[in-house]
Amino acid sequence: MSDLSPVSILDDGDRAIYVVTTRHQDSTSGMIVTWVTSASLIPERKRIVLVVSPHHATTQMLLQSRTFVLHQLAREQVHLVPTFGLFSSREVDKFAQLAVQLDDRGIPMLSGTCGWVRGNVVAHMDGGDRFIVLAEVDTEEVTANTQPLFVRDLAHTLPGEVLKQLEEKYHRDVERDRALIQTLTRGSRRGQDSLIPKREDPTAPCTTRAAAYPIGSDRRTLQRW
């Protein structure tokens, strides 16, 4: 029996849609992110938190390079949602058909967005089905007179077939993540010291075995979209 309500104060269709891009060695990658929040009150030391899937190639690359660019999509960029939300960077070059520039670290920069920030990973926590990434912002640019794209906008701006594909992918991801959480719960009931066991290689693709990598301030210890 669950104590969770079918209608939640946490369900929020007003989340803005972002694309995070990164580079590691000679490879680039990007993915859709919607769980983004500020994480500091200090204006000259801005920090942000991203909540991302450990399954995605972009996540693994981001944690290896420890740097990324986060773009807030404009309403006119809804066509980028299937590009960065339906396919894996392991399978396709998401930037092949896009006019992008590279920043001084070789990270792809999307044009026409509401703005962007460049972040450097400070720490991350592996919660099994999600990584929580804390990053410092070192550069930020905001584009005037642009309207953000929100999750609620997708229902009336994307073609029906694309919406169906996104919905099917969502349900597949839910089942995959449910298996990870169930593994975590079984481990905690056995009274393990850590709710989520450590992975030997935190940058390896996640399997159905829940894993953890604790938050720490030493960047040397930090190590499929």
C-alpha positions in Angstrom: 0.0 0.0 0.0 1.3 3.5 -0.9 0.9 6.7 1.1 1.5 8.8 -2.0 -1.3 10.8 -3.6 -2.0 10.4 -7.3 -2.1 14.2 -7.4 1.1 15.7 -6.0 2.3 19.2 -5.0 5.6 18.1 -6.7 4.0 17.7 -10.2 5.0 20.8 -12.1 4.3 21.4 -15.8 5.9 24.8 -15.5 9.4 23.4 -15.5 11.6 25.1 -18.2 13.3 22.9 -20.7 17.1 23.0 -20.9 19.8 21.4 -23.0 23.1 20.6 -21.4 26.1 20.1 -23.6 29.5 18.8 -22.7 32.8 17.6 -24.2 35.3 15.0 -23.1 38.5 14.4 -25.1 37.3 14.3 -28.7 33.6 13.5 -28.0 30.7 15.9 -27.6 27.2 15.1 -26.2 24.0 16.8 -25.2 20.7 16.0 -23.6 17.4 17.5 -22.3 17.3 18.5 -18.6 14.3 19.8 -16.8 15.3 19.4 -13.1 17.5 22.5 -12.6 17.6 24.8 -9.6 19.7 27.5 -8.1 21.8 26.3 -5.1 23.4 29.5 -3.6 22.3 32.9 -2.3 25.7 34.4 -3.1 25.4 36.5 -6.3 29.2 36.4 -7.1 29.4 32.6 -6.4 26.4 31.2 -8.2 25.8 27.5 -7.9 23.2 25.3 -9.6 22.0 21.7 -9.1 21.1 19.4 -12.0 19.2 16.1 -11.5 20.1 13.7 -14.3 20.0 10.1 -15.3 23.1 7.9 -14.8 22.1 5.9 -17.9 22.8 8.7 -20.4 26.1 9.1 -22.3 25.9 12.9 -21.7 25.8 12.4 -17.9 28.9 10.1 -18.0 30.8 12.6 -20.2 29.8 15.5 -18.0 31.2 13.8 -14.9 34.4 12.9 -16.7 35.0 16.4 -18.0 33.5 18.1 -15.0 32.4 21.0 -17.2 29.3 21.8 -19.2 27.1 24.5 -20.8 23.4 24.6 -19.8 21.1 26.3 -22.3 17.5 27.4 -21.6 15.5 26.7 -24.7 13.3 29.4 -26.3 9.8 28.6 -27.3 10.8 28.6 -31.0 13.3 25.8 -30.3 10.7 23.1 -29.5 12.1 21.1 -32.5 15.2 20.5 -30.5 13.3 18.4 -27.9 13.2 15.2 -29.9 16.8 15.7 -31.1 18.1 15.9 -27.5 15.3 13.9 -25.8 14.7 10.8 -27.9 18.1 9.6 -29.0 21.3 8.6 -27.4 24.6 10.3 -28.2 26.0 6.7 -28.3 23.9 6.2 -31.5 23.7 9.6 -33.2 25.5 12.9 -33.6 23.0 15.3 -32.2 24.9 18.3 -33.5 25.2 17.1 -37.1 22.3 19.2 -38.5 22.7 22.1 -36.1 24.6 25.4 -36.5 26.7 25.4 -33.3 29.8 27.2 -32.1 32.4 25.8 -29.7 33.4 27.6 -26.6 37.1 27.9 -25.5 36.8 24.3 -24.0 35.3 22.9 -27.2 31.8 22.5 -25.7 29.0 23.0 -28.3 27.0 26.2 -27.8 23.5 26.4 -29.2 22.3 29.6 -30.7 18.9 31.2 -30.4 18.4 30.2 -26.7 17.1 32.3 -23.8 20.5 32.2 -22.4 23.2 29.9 -21.1 25.5 29.3 -18.2 28.8 27.4 -18.1 29.2 25.2 -15.0 32.0 23.3 -13.4 31.1 20.3 -11.3 31.9 20.7 -7.6 30.4 17.3 -6.5 27.8 14.8 -7.3 25.7 12.2 -5.4 24.6 9.0 -7.0 21.1 8.2 -5.8 20.6 5.0 -7.8 18.1 6.2 -10.4 19.4 9.8 -10.5 22.6 11.7 -10.1 22.4 15.0 -8.3 25.1 17.3 -9.7 26.3 20.5 -7.9 28.1 22.9 -10.1 29.6 26.4 -9.9 28.7 28.9 -12.6 31.7 30.7 -14.1 30.1 32.4 -17.1 26.5 33.4 -17.8 24.7 35.1 -20.7 21.0 36.0 -20.9 19.3 36.8 -24.2 16.8 39.7 -24.1 13.2 39.5 -25.4 13.0 35.7 -25.5 10.3 33.4 -24.0 11.4 30.1 -22.4 10.0 26.7 -23.5 8.2 25.0 -20.7 7.1 21.3 -20.3 3.5 22.3 -20.5 4.1 23.8 -24.0 5.0 20.4 -25.5 1.4 19.1 -25.7 0.4 21.7 -28.2 3.6 22.4 -30.1 5.0 18.9 -30.9 3.6 16.6 -33.6 1.4 13.8 -32.2 3.9 11.1 -33.3 6.7 12.7 -31.4 4.6 13.1 -28.3 3.8 9.4 -28.5 7.5 8.5 -28.8 8.3 10.7 -25.8 5.5 9.2 -23.8 6.6 5.6 -24.6 10.2 6.5 -23.7 9.0 8.0 -20.4 7.2 4.8 -19.4 10.3 2.7 -20.3 12.4 5.0 -18.2 10.0 4.7 -15.2 10.2 0.9 -15.3 14.0 1.0 -15.5 14.3 3.5 -12.6 11.8 1.5 -10.5 14.1 -1.5 -10.7 16.9 0.6 -9.4 14.9 2.0 -6.5 13.7 -1.5 -5.6 17.3 -2.6 -5.4 18.1 0.3 -3.2 15.2 -0.4 -0.9 16.1 -4.1 -0.5 19.6 -3.1 0.4 18.4 -0.6 3.1 16.2 -3.2 4.6 19.2 -5.5 5.0 20.6 -2.8 7.3 23.6 -1.9 5.1 25.8 0.9 6.3 25.2 2.8 3.0 21.8 2.8 1.4 23.4 2.6 -2.0 26.6 0.6 -2.5 29.5 2.3 -4.2 30.4 1.6 -7.7 34.1 0.9 -8.4 33.8 3.1 -11.5 31.3 6.0 -11.0 31.5 7.0 -14.7 30.5 3.6 -16.0 27.0 3.2 -17.4 24.6 2.3 -14.6 23.0 -1.2 -14.4 20.1 -2.4 -12.3 22.4 -2.5 -9.3 21.9 0.7 -7.4 25.1 2.6 -6.8 26.5 5.6 -5.0 29.2 8.1 -5.1 29.2 10.5 -2.1 29.3 14.3 -2.4 32.8 15.7 -1.5 34.6 19.0 -2.0 37.8 17.5 -3.6 37.3 17.6 -7.4 40.0 14.9 -7.8 37.6 12.4 -6.2 34.8 13.1 -8.7 34.7 11.1 -11.2 22.4 6.8 -22.3 21.5 10.3 -23.7 
